[in-house]
């Protein structure tokens, strides 16, 4: 039950959500809360930036819904401005009864839905109960708002932070170590589709991803794959291991200190690459995948090439088993 209180993503505002990636990953329906998410509590107008998000989603071919616990008078004006917009009020979230009825009537699969709101006790909980992709945003607060409205908004943030930094981090950890894709090896990845979707940089782990542990040479078939991939994208190898003489044409960042990966971040900034255009590939959840998710990249977990590995890695594997109970399904790019 407690894991349902925590979103898969937490961003500052709805403008920061990567709608393109979510839509390309197969999510075709976007549900928005109203108060504190689209507009300050009690306000009847939404900003031009939010209107543009609605128009963008509509032009992409996505279904756009507003699902709010507020009364009809608060949101019915949206139908005049956006005739194609689905607007529903008095939803009684976190109850899912009305949501289920609406989605069934529209023939929409909840697993293809993204729900975005500012409250984990209503929007996030309802979305998680239905298996949606849940995104929590900070409540929309303006300087001109009345004090009691600001207090209500801040209390929501404080309560969430208290839960997150006590026991909630355990459930949030599940999202942070959850990859977008699971593959047996780097040979099984559909690089062409990823490139078609705008990914420009591919970051590979070294030990047990490209080569056996402690090896000084990338496996021939993997070296061949990297050379082919480098014709269409930038290839970087990032390893937490100490520097060693590896014969390869590709850039290697040793002692990258994943999951923090400061050296990798610095290199990506030097290249002028947006983090969301990066794919991180590796055999460990707590280093490679965790790093990629912290970065905001697309993450792919592969099986280790062999069982032999460092002691610290074996410890990580034990922790992976503990946190695996909280693994969540993440958006996956498809043709």
N, C-alpha and C positions, 0 to 999 in steps of 0.2 A: 504493500500500500504506500509506504513512504517514498519509494522510488518514483511514484506517479506525481509527486509534488514538484519534481525537478525537470526543467525543460532540457531538450536536446541542445538547444542553443540559447545563449543569453547575450543580447546586443543592446546598445544604448537606445536606438530608435528604429522605427520601421524603414527609415531611409538607408540604414546600414545592412539590411537583409540582402543577400545575393539572390535575387529573384531569377536571374538568368540561369544560374547553375541549378537551382531547385527545379525549374521548369524542364530543363534539359535532362535532369535526372529522373523525370517521369511524374513529378507532382503537378497535377493539372487543376487543382482547386485550392484557392487561398481564402481563408476565413479570418476576418479581422474583428477584434473587439472594437468598441467605439470610445467610451469614456476613458481618458488618460492614455489611449493608444492612438486614436486618430485625431482626437481633439481634447482640450482640457475638460475636466468634469463639468457638465452642464452647458457647455458651449454648443452652438448649432452650426458653426462654420468650420470647415477643414481648410488647411493651408494649400496653396497651389502645388507645393512639392508632393503632397499626398495625393492630390488629384492626378498628378502626372504618373504616380505609381499605379493608380487604378487604370488609367488609360493605357499604360505600357502593358500591364498584365492582360487587359482585354484584347489589345492588338496582337499579343503573343498567342492568343487562343485559349487563355486560362479562364476558368470560372472564378468569379470574384464575389465573395459573400461578406456581409457585415452581420455578425451575430452578437447581439448585446443583451444584457440583462435590463437595460434601460427601457423606459416606456416608449410607445410609438411616436409620440410628439417630438422626441429627441432626435430621431433618425429618419423619419419619413421624407424629409426634405432631400435626402440623398437620391431618392428615386427620380426627382425632377431634374437633377443635375446629371445623373448617370442612369438613363432608362434601362440599360442592360444589367445593372447591378442588382444582385439578390440581397434584400434587406430584411432581417428578421429581428424582432424585439421580444422582450420578456422571456428570454431563453432559459432563465433559472439555472444557469451554470453554477456549480459543476454537474448538475443533473444533465444526463445525455439523452433523455427521452425525446425532446424536441429535435435535437441534432440528428439523432438516428432516423426519426421520421422524415426530416427534410432530405437527408442524403439518400434514403431509400426511394423516396418519391422522385428524386432527380436521377437516380441510377448511378450515384457516385460512390466509389470505393473509398472508405475512410483512410486506407493506407496510402492513397494517392493525394491526401489532403495535408496542407500546412495550416496550422492555426497560430495566430499571432496575437498576443495580448500582454497586458501589464501585470496581471495577477496570477500567481501560481496556484492559489486556492480555488480559482474559477476556470480561467482559460486553459492553463497548463494541465490542471487535473482532468478536466473534461476531455481535452485532446489526447492525453496519455491513456485515458480509459478506453478510447476508441482506436488506439493504435496510430494516431496521426503524428506528423512531424511537428513538434512543439517548439515555438520560439517565444521567449519572454523578452519584453522591452522595458526599459525604465519608464515610469509614468511621465506623461507630458506635463511639465509644470512651467508656468509663465510667471514673470515677476509681478504682473498686474493681477494675478489670481488672488482671491480672498484667502486669508490666512488658514481658515479651517480646511480648505481644499488642499492647500500645500501640506498641511499636517497629515491628512489622510494619505496623500501620495507618498510622503516620506515614511510613514509608518509601514506601508506595504514593502518598501525597499528594505527597511530595517529588519522587519520580520523575516524576509527572505534571506538576508545576510546572516542573521542569527542561526537560522536553520542550516544554511549552507556551510558555515564555518564551524559548526558543532559536529553533527553526524551527516549532514547533507553532502559533504565533500565526497563521501564514499560512493554515493549514487551518481554524483556528477562525474566522478572518476570513470565510471562506466562509459559515459559519452565521450570522454577525452581519449580513451584507449580503444574506441570503436572505429575500425577502418571503414572506408566506403566500399572496399572490395576485399574479398579473400581469394587468394590464388595459390596453386601448388608451387609455382615457380615464376620467375620473371618472364619465362617463355610463353606463359599462358595469358599475358596481359594484352588487351586490344589497344595498342598504342595509336593506331590510325584513328580510331574513334575519339580517343582522348585529345589528340591534336586537332581533329575536326571541331571539337568543342572548345577550343581556344587555349589549351594548356601548352605552355611554351618551354618549361624547364622540368626535367625529370631528375630527381635526387635519389640515388641508390645508396643503401647501406653496403658495406663491403663484406665483412666476415659472415659467412653462412647465408648470404644473399647473392653475391656475385662469385664468391669463392669459398672453399672450406676454411674453417677457422685457422688463423695464423698463416695462411697461404701467402705466397709472394706473387701469385699469378692468378688472374681472373680466368675462370673456366673458358676454354676456347669458344664454346657455343654462346656463352654470355658476352664475350668480347665482340664476337661477330654481330650479335644483336645490338649492342651499344653503338657500334660503328654505323649500322644501318639507321638506327634511331637518330644519331647525331646529324644526319642529313636533313632532318626536318625539325629538330628541337635541340635545345641546349642540354647536355648531359653533365651532371656533377656527381661525384662520389663523396659521401660524407660518412666518416667512421669515427667511433669513439676510441679506437685503438691508437697506440703509439705509432709514430711515423715509421714506415719500413719501405724498402726499395721495391716498388712494384712496377713492373714494366707495362705501361699502358699509355695511350695517347690522351687519356681523359684526366681532367682536373680532379685531384683528390684533396679533400679537406680532412686532415688527420686531427685527432683529439677535438672533435667537434662538440663534445659535451652535450649530446642529445640526452634528455628532451629539451634543454634550454637552447642549445645550438646557436650561440651568439655569433660564432664565426660564419655560419651558413647564412644567417640573417644579414650580416654585413656584406657578404658576397652578393646576395640577391639584390641588395640596395645598390651596390656598385653596378650591377648589370641593368638596373632600372626596371626590374621585373616586379609586377604586382604579385603578392603572395598567393592570391587566389588563382593565379595562372600556373601554379607549381604542383607537381605530383611527387609525393614522397613514398618510396618503396623500400620495405625492409622486413626482416623476419621477427622483430620484437615489438610487442604492443607498448611496453613501458618506455621505450626509447624512440624508435622510429615513428610509430603511429602517434604516440603522445606528442612528439615534436611536431609532426605534420599538422595535427589538429590545433596545437597552440599557435602554429604559424597561420592557420586558416587555409591550408593547402588541401588537396585531394589525396587521400591516403589509401595505400594498398598493402595488405599484409600477405607475405608469402611464407611457405614452410621453410624451416632451416634446411640447408643442404645436407648437413650431417648432425648427428647427436652430440658429437664432441664439441665442447665450447667452454668458455671461461667460467670460473666459479661465480663471479658476479652475475653472469648471464643466467646460470642455473638458478640463482636466487630470484632473479627477475621472473623466470618461468613459474616459480612457486607463487609469486605475487600475482602473476597473470591468472593463475587458476582461481585465486581468491576473488579477484575483481571480475572474472569472466561472468559471474552471476548477474552483473549489472550491464553487460554489453547491450547496446541498442542497435537497431537497424538504421544505417545512414544512407543518404541519397547516393544512388549509383548511376553513373553515366551510361547511357545505352544509345544504340543507333536510332 
